[in-house]
């Protein structure tokens, strides 16, 4: 893979994204002390927390990572890298207004949703134009392109629900919620992680990369399942939903097999904090996958809630945190220290990350995820709060590491 300095935006341009993602990670766990974790899944307080976590931490983190990794994967420079100088402002402003909408006045959901849509539209259009300029056409670039279409569709359906909550249109919120969640969680986040992991696991984990045709099988399958879910509210609703669930299950099983092939081919196994984070992430993915399949048969809201909790916190969280530990030190060294090599002594790349502190963060995250997941099943408030204390400690350490790496002054 060709890696050029021109492919990667300047580290100064991306600092706000790493910083805000870490801050939202910390704030989302701290806010759990003020939320009833056993409330129903349609409670606006819970939905507001999900948006804080997914937009503030996950989406801001994806912006940060994809700004760096996307052009490297497609081997071309950004079409217009300057969008990242203001993109975070739209996303942050939209998130704040949406939180006001969930907790105070639903009218603000319209304004916040519109700003978030603008942010996603700018990001998606720039990324699609970047891919258009690339000569590298693989199943991974196609997956990245498709995930952006699902992102825009998911955000648009969210804005449609905001209009519904304000009484401007009459729709069945449950049908729109299904395609909103499915489009964003499966069509965008999971599909994007699947595609990027095919690059990053061999790169960071010293394993063999699967062929492009192999990934094509899982990519097209999951994309087909998401498309079927999107049209399900309009024709043969329940039948198409079940078909979509089945297709996505098959796609994820194919992806698990591809993960197994990659990890079992490792010639040199290095158990660093990135590897530990990936172990936790994909173990969480498997557990969440089993729970969410169980929900389809049992219909238990408790099983659904625990499955989504483990998916969000265990899988999404560990993937982002673990890869930040690789991406940020590399960017800092590449942009700040590498030009100084011939002029002065510079630190080695592995010396930039405080490994002991990072491993402590991972350990607290593991314990916190375990206790909170168990507490949700047992509906035990004290146990849940104990787990949240550990998650807050983990996210605080993560935030401190980010600040130290980026030398951000608070």
PyMOL commands that set and color helices and strands:
alter all, ss='L'
color gray80, all
select helices_A, chain A and resi 5-7+11-34+44-74+81-85+87-103+107-132+139-165+173-205+212-231+237-264+273-298+301-340+349-351+355-378+381-406
alter helices_A, ss='H'
color red, helices_A
deselect
rebuild
show_as cartoon
